[in-house]
């Protein structure tokens, strides 16, 4: 169980009635998430609670604008990244300042309200798991070169922990303070691990695009 006052940068991206994706606050105006989350036509984000059943009206923020990466087509083609413009006052999480190369087996964390088993429902209380970084070349071999460039692989392989449906858009956090990846995809809708590695969008590869939108406060 997550301590209530930790990870308040976590966002639940929602349609009119329910959680559809994760996200995380990266400035006072923007939540970062996955581009494929737009498939569910999100309308609002919830910030400031880890239990969605306890979300108050003051924690619900309307999405003012969606800034999807212009090169995004689908998750397997990459560029699975989107900024959601909101107006709020909360504590964002740190992003990389330059391109990074994470060491193999480094332990990072992923959090969200996704299902805890294949075919399961999303959950009300946010869950957090530790996942190890997997060498990118090894990951490509396991996936038989069917993953895009500009990604990070972590968890889901030789570990009984990983992402599941509903976790998309959430952050991969390293050193407890820096969001380095965005949950993108796993092996279809299968969350019974160990399996193939989970795949995240590498935030550090999109810093110019992110910084441009954050500085202009629009897209």
Helices and strands as residue ranges (DSSP letters): E 10-14, E 19-25, E 30-33, G 35-40, E 44-47, G 52-54, G 57-59, E 60-62, E 65-68, G 75-77, E 82-85, E 94-95, E 107-112, E 127-134, H 136-142, E 151-154, E 171-174, E 178-185, E 199-202, G 203-206, H 207-216
